[in-house]
Amino acid sequence: MVERWRSNWFFNVRADILSGMVVALALIPEAIAFSLIAGVSPMIGLYASFCIAIIISFVGGRPAMISAATGAMALVLAPLVRDHGLEYMLAATILTGIIQFLLGVFKVARLMKFIPRAVMIGFVNSLAILIFMAQVPYFWGKSSMTYLFLGSTLFILYFVPRFLKSIPAPLIAIVVLTVVSVMTGVHLQTVGDMGTITQTLPAFLFPDVPLTWNTLQIIMPYSFALALVGLLESLLTSSIIDDMTDTNSDKNREARGQGIANFINGFFGGMAGCAMIGQSVINVKSGGRSRLSTLVAGLFLMFLILVLGDLVVLMPMPVLAGIMVMVCIGTFNWSSFSYLKKAPRGDAFVMLVTVIIVVATHDLSKGVIAGVLLSAIFFVAKISKLEVVRQEKDDLHLYHVKGQLFFASTQSFEKAFDTTVQDQHIVIDFTNSHIWDDSGVGAIDKITLKYYENRNEVTLKGLNESSQKMLHKLALFPENTAKSVSS
């Protein structure tokens, strides 16, 4: 037990504490911005980030991953808040947690194996682009001092780690440049300009909504969408952190953990959240590796709000934007440019479509779903190429079937046979083929019955065990129609 706690929490204490502090500082403007997107008070996003980060540190399946209020969830919540108000949003958040927990129980993570590499690359790249786009308003078209502080931040983040690794460079940049801005009195956009921060703890409350079927009808579509978007983003982010740290994670536990975190978070006045790739990357690159880093992020976030709120509002936004820009640079898969040249055209197209849809809609789920569907269509098109080689000798017509027989290849299969012949012996050889579904069996039914109507003798041979079982189970032609079905 002691060794287990150490391996999960205390093998990297110093780096985890420092990285968690950096993440907490970066969470504040993000949480406020996402609250504004959802149409709620900035404190709603801050409370959500505080609650979710602390809870997920205990119940999540991916150590060092940061979960909090996110833009993807805020976009889904915005119409609900606009049409029905805050209380319904809290109820939807609680129901989201229940749905996510159940999906984790039913091992939703198994679906991750259906997400192709091209979609993963597109997901990462689109996230990097979206994070960068979100930072542009904080420096584009601003004063020369804004660009100076942005450039100074990037300079510190790039060069300091080469000489000083014991303290995360983002933490140095935030502290040093905040002090400089305050002492010099330069006019810069600050965290305080983003929204009002009240130095109060969240209170436990039950959403003030009627417990009726009508309420469930209102929140269910939003909760289901939130659950899917949240788990999709969380599980994909988990896979990215797995690769960055060269470790494995329990993704079904992560799904259950996300559910527990959102369920409890809803009772403390927070909006639904999920994993954040930007903050997770900051955490890992700053040295965070264990659950302690996630816990510190949540605790230090609340400490900043309650105790250091008057100082937090002084942090310059160009500095925080610079940190996120560097995260974008580190997150973007720069090898994807060569991937576009080397990869099969279908995979390259899928990657580009994933990026374009995510960036255009700001909805990660739409891009990933579109990418998966496109990959499936290209895969089906590729394996549906079926060849039937015909040989004739006297009254024997031999057909060698090569390829997969299923719904997408039945037309090619049926067109290969001349069913107008009469009084012939027809042999269809499936040695190099496999029957996958009822459509394949239906195609064999159709050909066999047509030959039988013209007084032909039909033999099906070379069927593997699986194909033979499916044929016997689903075929409609009478047993005497085909002379034999041999393996």
MARNURO-389575 format. One record per atom (N, C-alpha, C, O): x, y, z. Coordinates in steps of 0.2 Angstrom, whole numbers, plus 5000, padded with zeros to 4 digits. Layout:
REM MARNURO-389575
XYZ/...
//
This chain:
REM MARNURO-389575
500449945000/500050005000/500450065000/500350114996/500950065004/501450125005/501750134998/501850194996/502050084995/502350084988/501850114983/502050144979/501250094983/500750114979/500650184979/500650224974/500550214985/500450284986/501050324984/501050374981/501650294985/502250334983/502350334975/502450384973/502150274972/502250274965/501650324961/501850344956/501150334965/500650374962/500650444964/500450494960/500950464970/500950524972/501650564974/501750624973/502050524977/502650554980/503350534977/503850534981/503350514971/504050504968/504350564965/504950554963/504050614965/504250674961/504050734964/503750784960/504050744970/503650794974/503850864972/503450904971/504450884972/504650944971/504450974964/504151024963/504550934959/504350954952/503650954951/503350994948/503250904955/502550904954/502250974957/501750994955/502550994963/502251054966/502351114962/501951154961/502951124959/503151174955/502751174949/502451234947/502651124946/502251114939/501551134941/501151164937/501251104946/500551114948/500451194949/499951214948/500951224952/500851304953/500851334947/500451384946/501251314942/501251344935/500551334932/500251384929/500351274932/499651264929/499151304932/498651324929/499151314939/498551344942/498551424940/498051444939/499151454939/499251514936/498951524929/498651574927/499051474925/498851474918/498051454918/497751474913/497851424923/497151404923/496651464924/496051464921/496851514927/496451574929/496151604923/495551614922/496551634918/496251664913/495851624908/495351644905/496051554908/495651514904/494951494907/494451504903/494951484913/494351474916/493851534916/493251524915/494151594916/493751654916/493451664909/492851674908/493851644904/493651654897/493151604895/492651624892/493251544897/492751494896/492051504899/491551484897/492051534905/491451554909/491051604905/490451604904/491451654902/491151704897/490851674891/490351694889/491151624888/490851584883/490251554884/489751554881/490251524890/489651484892/489051534895/488451514895/489251604896/488751654898/488651654905/488051664908/489151634909/489051634917/489551674920/490051694917/489551684927/490051724930/490751684930/490751624930/491251724930/491951704930/492051654935/492451604935/491751664941/491851614947/491551544946/491851494949/491151534941/490851474939/491351424936/491451374938/491751454932/492351424928/492851414933/493151354933/493051454938/493551444943/493351394948/493851354949/492751394950/492551344955/492551274951/492751224954/492351274945/492351204941/493151184941/493251124942/493551224939/494251204938/494551184945/494951134945/494351214950/494651204957/494351134959/494751084961/493751124958/493451054960/493651004956/493850944959/493651004950/493750954945/494450934946/494650874946/494950974946/495650964947/495750924953/496150874953/495550944959/495650904965/495350834965/495650794967/494750834963/494350764963/494650714958/494850664960/494850744952/495150694947/495850674949/496050624947/496150714953/496850694955/496750624959/497250584960/496250614963/496150554966/495750494962/495950434963/495350514958/494950464955/495050454947/494850404944/495450494945/495650484937/496150434936/496450404940/496150414930/496550354927/497250374924/497650334923/497350444923/497950464920/498350514925/498150574925/498850494928/499250544933/499550604929/499750594923/499550654932/499850724929/499450754923/499650804921/498850724922/498350754917/497950804921/497750794926/497850864918/497450914921/496750924918/496650924912/496250924922/495550924920/495250984923/495350994929/494851024920/494551084923/494051104918/493851074913/493751164919/493251194914/493651204907/494251224907/493251184902/493551194895/493151224890/492551234891/493451254885/493051284879/492551244876/492051264874/492751174875/492351134871/491651124875/491151124872/491751114882/491151104886/490751174886/490151174886/491051224887/490751294887/490351304881/489751334882/490551284875/490151294869/489551254869/489051284867/489551194872/488951154872/488451184877/487851184876/488751214883/488351234888/487951304887/487451324889/488251344882/488051414881/487351414879/486951454882/487051374874/486351384873/485851364879/485351394880/486051314883/485651294889/485651354894/485151364896/486251384895/486251444900/485851494897/485451534900/485851514890/485451564887/484751554888/484351604889/484551494886/483851474886/483451464893/482851474894/483851434897/483551404903/483951434910/483651424915/484451454909/484851484915/485351444919/485451384917/485651474924/486151434928/485951374931/486351324931/485351374934/485251314938/485151254934/485351194936/484851264928/484851204923/485551184921/485651124919/485951224920/486651214918/486951164924/487351114922/486851184930/487151144936/486851074935/487151024937/486151064934/485851004934/486150964928/486250904929/486250994922/486550964917/487250934918/487450884916/487650974922/488250954924/488250894928/488650844927/487750884933/487750824937/487550764933/487850714934/487050774929/486850724924/487450694920/487450634918/487850744917/488350734913/488850684917/489150634914/488950694923/489350654927/489150584928/489550534927/488450574929/488150514929/488250474923/488450414923/488150504917/488250474910/488950454909/489050394907/489450494911/490150474910/490350424914/490750374912/490050424920/490250364925/490050294922/490350244922/489350294920/489150234917/489450214911/489650154910/489650264906/490050244901/490750214903/491050164899/491050244908/491650214911/491550144913/491950094912/490950124917/490850064919/490750014913/490949954914/490450034908/490349994902/490949994897/490949974891/491550024900/492250014896/492150054890/492350024884/491950114890/491950154884/492650164880/492750174874/493150154884/493850164882/494050114876/494550124873/493650064876/493850014871/493750044864/493950024859/493250094863/493150134857/493750174854/493850184849/494250184859/494850224857/495250184851/495550214847/495250114851/495550084846/495350094839/495650084834/494750124839/494450144832/494650214829/494450234824/495050244833/495250314831/495950304828/496450294831/495950314821/496650304817/497150354819/497050414822/497750344817/498350384819/498250454815/498450504818/497950454809/497850514806/497450564809/497550624809/496950534813/496450574816/496750604823/496650664825/497150564826/497550584832/498050644830/498050694834/498350634824/498850694822/498450754821/498650804823/497850744818/497450804816/497150834823/497050894823/496950794827/496750814834/497250854838/497050914840/497850834838/498350874841/498550934838/498550984841/498550934831/498750994827/498151044828/498251104829/497551024828/496951074828/496951104835/496751164836/497051064840/497151094847/497651144848/497551194850/498251134845/498751184845/498551244841/498651304844/498251234836/497951294832/497451334836/497451394836/496951294839/496451334843/496751364849/496551424850/497151334852/497551364858/497851434856/497851484859/498251424850/498551484848/498051544846/498151604848/497551524842/497051574840/496651604846/496551664846/496651564852/496351594858/496751644861/496551694865/497451644860/497851694863/497951754859/498151804861/497851754852/497951814848/497551874850/497951924850/496951874853/496651934855/497051974861/496952034862/497451934864/497851964870/498452004868/498752034872/498651994862/499252034860/499152064853/499552114851/498752044849/498652064842/498352134842/497852144845/498752184839/498452254838/498552294845/498252344845/498852264850/498952304856/499552344856/499852354850/499752374861/500352414862/501052384861/501052324861/501552424860/502252394859/502452364865/502852314865/502252384871/502452354877/502152284878/502452244881/501552274875/501252204875/501652164871/501852104873/501952184865/502352134861/503052124865/503352074864/503252174868/503852174872/503852114877/504252074878/503252124881/503152074886/503052004884/503251954886/502751994878/502651934875/503251904872/503451844874/503651944869/504351924867/504751904873/505151854872/504751944878/505151924884/504951854887/505351824889/504351844887/504051784890/504351724885/504551674888/504251734879/504551674874/505251664875/505551614875/505651724876/506351724877/506551684884/506951634883/506151694889/506251664895/506151584895/506551544897/505551574891/505351504891/505851464886/505951404887/506151494882/506651454877/507351454880/507651394879/507551504883/508251504885/508351484892/508851444894/507951504897/508051484904/508151404905/508551384909/507751364902/507751294904/508451264902/508651214904/508851304898/509551274896/510051284901/510551254902/509851334906/510351344911/510051334918/510451314923/509351334919/509051324925/508451274924/507951294922/508551214927/508051164926/507651154933/507151114933/507851174938/507551164945/506951194946/506451174949/506851254942/506251294943/505851304936/506251324931/505251284935/504951284929/504951354926/504851404929/505151364919/505251424916/504651464916/504651524917/504051434915/503451474915/503351514922/503051564922/503451474927/503351514934/503851574935/503651624937/504451564932/504951624932/504651674928/504751734930/504451664922/504151714918/503551754921/503551814921/503151714924/502551744927/502751794933/502551854933/503151764937/503351804943/503751864941/503651924943/504251854937/504751914935/504351964932/504452024933/504051944926/503751994922/503152034925/502952084924/502751994930/502252024934/502552084938/502252134939/503152064942/503452114946/503652174942/503652234944/503952164936/504252214932/503652264929/503652324930/503052234928/502452274925/502252314931/502052374930/502152284937/501952324943/502452384944/502152434946/503052364945/503552414947/503652474942/503752534943/503552454935/503652504930/502952544929/502952594926/502452514931/501752544929/501552544922/501152584920/501852504918/501652504911/500952484910/500652444915/500552504905/499852494904/499852424900/499952424894/499552374903/499452304900/498852274902/498552294907/498552234897/497952204899/498152144905/498652114904/497752144910/497852104915/497352054916/496752054913/497452004921/496951954923/496351984925/495751964924/496452044929/495852074932/495352104927/494852114928/495652124921/495252144915/494752094912/494352114909/494952034914/494551974911/493851964915/493351944911/493851984921/493251974925/493351984932/493951984934/492751984936/492852004943/492951934947/492651884946/493451934951/493651874955/493451894962/493751934965/493051854965/492751864972/493151814976/493251754975/493451834982/493851784986/493351744991/493351754997/492951704988/492551664992/492551584990/492751574984/492451544995/492451474993/491751454990/491251484991/491751394986/491051374983/490651344989/490951314993/490051354988/489551324993/489251264990/489051264984/489051214994/488751154992/487951174991/487651204996/487651154985/486951174984/486651124979/487051094975/486051114980/485651074975/485351114970/485051164972/485451104963/485151144958/484351164959/484051114961/484151224959/483551244960/483051234954/482951284950/482951164952/482551154946/482051104948/482151064953/481451104945/480951054947/481150984945/481450974939/481050934949/481250864948/480650834944/480250794947/480650854938/480050824933/480350794927/480950804925/479950764923/480150734917/480350784912/480750784908/479950844912/480150904908/480850924909/481150944904/481050934915/481750954916/482250904913/482750924910/482050844914/482550784911/482550794904/483050784901/481950814900/481950814893/482350874891/482650874886/482450924895/482750984893/483550974894/483950994889/483750944899/484450934901/484750874898/485350874896/484350824896/484650764894/485050774887/485650744887/484850804882/485250814876/485850844877/486450824874/485850904881/486450934883/486950894887/487550894886/486750854892/487150814896/487450754892/488050744893/487050724887/487350674883/487850704879/488450674878/487750764876/488250794871/488950804876/489450794873/488850834882/489350854886/489750794888/490350794888/489450734889/489750674891/490150644886/490750624887/489950654880/490350624874/490950664872/491450644871/490750734872/491350784870/491850774876/492450774874/491650774882/492150774888/492550714888/493150714889/492250654887/492650594887/493050584881/493650564881/492850614875/493250604869/493850654870/494450624868/493750714872/494350754873/494850724879/495450734878/494550704884/494950674890/495350614888/495950604889/495050564884/495350504882/495850514877/496450484877/495750564872/496250584867/496850614871/497450604869/496750664875/497250694879/497650644883/498250654884/497250594886/497650544890/498150504886/498650494888/497950494880/498350454875/498950494873/499550474873/498850564872/499450604871/499950614877/500550604876/499650614883/500150614889/500450554890/501050544892/500150494888/500450434888/501050434884/501550404886/500950454878/501550464873/502150504876/502650494875/501950564878/502450614881/502850584887/503450604887/502450544891/502850524897/503050444896/503350424901/502850414891/503050344889/502750304895/503150254897/502150314897/501850274902/501150254900/500950284895/500850214903/500150194901/499650224907/499850234912/499050224905/498550244909/497850204909/497750174904/497450204914/496850164914/496250214911/496050254915/496150204905/495650254902/494950244904/494550284904/494750184906/494050164909/494050204916/493450224917/494550194919/494550234926/494550304925/494150344929/494850334920/494850404918/494150424917/493850474919/493750384913/493050394911/492650404917/492250444918/492750354922/492350354928/492550414932/492050444935/493150424932/493450484936/493150554934/492950594938/493150554927/492850614924/492050624926/491850674928/491750564927/491050564929/490950584936/490550624938/491350554940/491350574947/491450654948/491150684952/491950674945/492150744946/491650794944/491450844947/491350774938/490750824935/490150814940/489850864941/490050754942/489450744947/489550794953/489050824955/490050784956/490150824963/490250894961/489950944965/490550914956/490650984954/490051024953/489951084954/489550984950/488851014949/488551044955/488151094955/488651004961/488351024967/488751084970/488551114975/489351104968/489751154971/489751214966/490151264967/489251214961/489151274957/489651284952/489751334949/489951224949/490351234944/490051204937/489651164937/490351234931/490151204925/490451144923/491051124926/490251104919/490551044917/491151054913/491351104910/491651004915/492351014912/492650944910/492250894910/493250944908/493550884905/494350894905/494550944908/494650854902/495450864902/495550924897/495250934892/496150954899/496351014895/497050994892/497550984896/497150994886/497750974883/498351024884/498851014886/498151094884/498651144885/498951144892/499551144892/498451144897/498751144904/499051074905/499551074909/498851024902/499150954903/499850954901/500350924904/499950984895/500650984892/501051034896/501651014897/500851094898/501151134903/501451094909/502051104911/500951054912/501151014918/501750964916/502150964920/501650934911/502150884909/502850914908/503350894910/502750964903/503450994901/503751034907/504351044907/503351054912/503651084918/503851034923/504151054929/503850964922/504050914926/503550874930/503750834934/502950894929/502350854933/502350784930/502350774924/502250734935/502250664933/501750624937/501450574934/501550654943/501150614947/500450644948/500350704946/500050614952/499350644954/499450704958/499050744959/500050704962/500150764966/500150834962/499850884965/500350834956/500450894952/499750914950/499550974951/499250874949/498550884948/498250914954/497850964954/498350884960/498050904966/498350974968/497951014970/498950984967/499251054968/498951104964/498851164966/498851084958/498551134953/497851164956/497751224956/497451114958/496851134960/496851174967/496451224968/497251144972/497351184978/497651254977/497351294981/498151254973/498451324973/498051374969/498051434970/497651344964/497151384961/496651424966/496551484966/496451384971/495951414976/496351454980/496051504983/496951434982/497351484986/497451544983/497451604986/497651544976/497751604973/497051654973/497151714974/496551624972/495851654972/495751684979/495551744980/495751644984/495551664991/496051704995/495851754998/496751694994/497251734998/497651784993/497751834996/497751764987/498151814983/497751844977/498051864972/497151844978/496651874973/496851944971/496851954965/497051984976/497252054974/497952054970/498052104966/498352004970/498952004966/498851964960/499151984955/498451914960/498251874954/498051924948/498151914942/497551964950/497252014945/497752054942/497652094937/498352064944/498952104941/499352064936/499752104933/499252004935/499651964931/499551994924/498951994922/500052004920/499952034913/499651974908/499951924908/499151984904/498951934900/499451924894/499451864892/499851964892/500351944887/500851894889/501051854885/500951894896/501451844899/501051774898/501351724896/500451774901/500051704900/499951684893/499951624892/499851734889/499751714882/500451684879/500351644875/500951714881/501651694878/501751624881/502051574877/501551604887/501651534889/501251484885/501451434883/500551504883/500151464879/500451454872/500351404869/500651514869/500951514863/501551454863/501651424858/501951454868/502551404868/502251334869/502551294866/501651334872/501351264872/501051244866/501151184864/500851294862/500651274855/501151254851/501151204847/501751284851/502351264847/502551194849/502751154845/502551184856/502751114858/502251064856/502451004856/501551074856/501051034855/500951014848/500850954846/501051064843/500951044836/501450994834/502050994835/501150954830/501650894827/501950924820/501650914815/502550944821/502850974815/503050924810/503150944804/503150864812/503250814807/502650794802/502750754798/502050824804/501450814800/501550844793/501150814789/501950894792/502150914785/502450864781/502250854775/502950824784/503250774780/502750714779/502750674775/502250704785/501750654785/501350664779/501050614776/501150724777/500650734772/500950714765/500650694760/501650714764/501950694758/502050614758/501950584753/502250584764/502350514764/501750474765/501750414762/501250494769/500750454770/500250434764/500250474759/499850384764/499350374759/498950434758/498750464763/498650444752/498250504751/497650504756/497450564758/497350444757/496750444761/496950464768/496550504771/497450444771/497650464778/497850534778/497650574783/498150564773/498350634773/497750674773/497650724776/497250654769/496650694768/496250694775/495950744777/496250634778/495850624784/496150674789/495750704793/496850674790/497150724795/496950794793/496850834798/496950814787/496850884785/496050904787/495950954789/495650854785/494950864786/494750874794/494450914796/495150834798/495050834805/495250904808/494850934811/495850924805/496050994807/495551054805/495451094809/495351044799/494951104796/494251104800/494051164801/493951044801/493351044804/493351074811/492951114814/493851044815/493951074822/494051144822/493751184826/494551174818/494651244818/494051284816/493951334819/493751254811/493151294809/492551294813/492251344814/492451244817/491851234822/492051244829/491651264833/492651244830/492951254837/492651194841/492551194847/492451134838/492151084841/492551014840/492650994834/492950994845/493350934844/493050874842/493250834838/492450864845/492050804843/491850794836/491950744833/491650854833/491450854826/492050834822/491950794817/492650864823/493250844819/493450774819/493550744814/493450754826/493650684827/493150634824/493350584820/492550644825/492050604822/492050604814/491950544811/492150664811/492150664804/492750624802/492750594797/493350634805/493950594803/493850524804/494150484799/493550494809/493450424810/493050394804/493150344802/492450434803/492050414798/492350414791/492250364787/492750464789/493150464783/493650404783/493650374777/493950394788/494450334788/494050274787/494350224783/493450264790/493050204789/492850194782/492950144779/492650254779/492450244772/493050234767/492950184763/493650264768/494250244764/494450174765/494650134761/494350144772/494550084773/494150034769/494349984766/493450044770/492950004766/493050004759/493049954756/493250064756/493350064749/493950024747/493949994742/494450024751/495049994750/494949914750/495249884746/494649894755/494549814756/493949784752/493949724752/493549834749/493049804745/493249784738/492749764734/493849794736/494049774729/494149694729/494549664732/493649674726/493549594725/493649574718/493349604713/494049524717/494149494710/493949424710/494049384714/493549414704/493349344703/493649324696/493549354691/494049274696/494449244690/494049184688/493849134691/493849184681/493449134678/493849094674/494249114670/493749024674/494048974670/493448924668/493048904671/493548914661/493048864658/493348804655/493948814652/493048744656/493348684653/492748634652/492448614656/492548634645/491948594643/491348624647/491148674646/491048574651/490448604655/490548624662/490148624666/491248634663/491448654670/491648724670/492048754666/491248764674/491448834675/491748854682/491348844687/492348864682/492648874689/492848954690/493148984686/492548974696/492649044698/493049044704/492849024709/493649084704/494049094710/493949164713/494049214709/493649164719/493549224722/494149254726/494349214731/494349314725/494949334729/494749404732/494549454728/494649404738/494549464742/493949454747/493749404748/493749514750/493249504756/492549514753/492449564750/492149474755/491449474753/491049504758/490849474763/490749564757/490349594762/489949654758/489949654752/489549694762/489049734759/489349784753/489049794749/489949804754/490249844749/490549814743/490749844738/490649744743/490949714737/490449664734/490649624729/489749664736/489349614733/489149634726/489049584722/489149694724/489049714717/489549684712/489449654707/490249694714/490749664710/490749594710/490849564705/490549554715/490449484715/489849464711/489949414707/489349494711/488749474707/488849484699/488649444695/489249534698/489349554691/489849504687/489849504681/490249464691/490749424689/490449354686/490849324683/489849344687/489549274685/489049284680/488649334679/489049234675/488649234670/488149174672/488249114671/487549204674/487049154677/486549134671/486049104673/486649154665/486249134659/486349064656/485949034653/486949034658/487148964656/486648914658/486348924664/486648854655/486148804657/486548734657/487048724653/486348694661/486548624661/487348624662/487648584658/487648664666/488348664667/488548654675/488048654679/489148634676/489348624683/489748694685/490248704682/489448724690/489748784692/490148774699/489848754704/490748794699/491148784705/491448854707/491748884703/491248874713/491448944716/491948924721/491748894727/492548944720/493048934725/493248994730/493449044727/493148984736/493149044741/493849034745/493849064751/494348994743/494948984746/495249054748/495549054754/495249094744/495549164745/495049214747/495149274745/494549194750/494049244751/493749234758/493849184761/493349284761/493049274767/492349304767/492249364765/491849274770/491149304770/491049334777/491149304782/490949404777/490849444783/490249454785/490149464792/489749454781/489049484784/488449454780/488549414775/487849474782/487249444778/487249464771/486949434767/487549524769/487549544762/487949504758/487749484752/488449474761/488849424757/488549364756/488549334750/488149344761/487749274761/487249294756/487049244752/486949344756/486349364751/486549364744/486249344739/487249384743/487449384736/487549314733/487449294728/487849274738/487949204736/487249164735/487149124730/486749184739/486049164738/485849174731/485549134727/485849244729/485649264723/485949224717/485549204712/486549224717/486949184712/486749114711/486649084706/486749084717/486649014717/485948994715/485848944711/485449034717/484749024715/484649034708/484248994704/484949084705/484949094698/485249034694/484949014689/485749014696/486048954692/485648894693/485548854688/485348884699/484848824700/484248824695/484048774693/483948894694/483448894690/483548874683/483148854679/484148884681/484348864674/484648794674/485048784669/484548754679/484748684679/485448674679/485748624676/485848714683/486548704683/486648674690/486248684695/487248644690/487448614697/487948654700/488448674697/487848674706/488348724709/488748694715/488448654719/489348704715/489748684721/490148744724/490448784720/490048754730/490448804734/491048764738/490848724742/491648784736/492148754740/492648804743/492648864741/493148784747/493648824750/493348874755/493748914757/492748864758/492548904763/492848894770/492948834772/493148944773/493448934779/492848924784/492248934783/493048904790/492548884795/492048934797/491448924798/492348994798/491849054800/491349064794/490849074795/491649064788/491149084782/490649024781/490049044780/490848964782/490448904782/489848914787/489248894785/490048934793/489548934798/489048994797/488448984797/489249044794/488849104792/488349084787/487749104787/488649044782/488249024776/487648974778/487148984776/487848934782/487348884785/486848914789/486248894789/487048964792/486549004797/486049044793/485549054795/486349084788/485949134785/485749124778/485249154775/486049074774/485849064767/485149044767/484849004771/484749064761/484049044760/483948994755/483448964754/484548974751/484448924745/484348864748/484648844753/483948814745/483848744748/484448704748/484948724744/484448654752/485148624753/485348584746/485948574745/484848564742/484948534736/485148584730/485348554725/485148644732/485348694727/486048694725/486248684719/486548694730/487248684730/487448614731/487248584736/487848584727/487948514727/488348494734/488248444737/488848544736/489148534742/489448594744/489648644740/489548604751/489848664754/490448634757/490348604763/491048634755/491648604757/492148654760/492148714758/492548634765/493048684768/493748664765/494248704766/
//
